């Protein structure tokens, strides 16, 4: 069973591929907000994955993200996450993101525990419903 307090982390180098200009979220060569969102999700899902039953995973359902400072190409960005609440299958995380110069953002993220195969079949069924 999952309990609050599980911590996670993930990091990524800022490259031309994950800048705002490359990802279409702006014109500048700084770490893109969509890339920051993906980093939060990665830190959170990976932190709880080892605690889940076989065949289960999590999917992101909500993200409140504040991206407060730019990070240029060549620096690293890291996310430190913590599971703060468990309500049935709903997991709530808090996260703080940093680069070498300091804090660049904060987030609250919700994920739901799912059965991977069942969830994939439900998604795939949308293709046949067209």
Order of alpha helices (4+ residues) and beta strands (2+ residues): beta-alpha-alpha-beta-beta-beta-beta-alpha
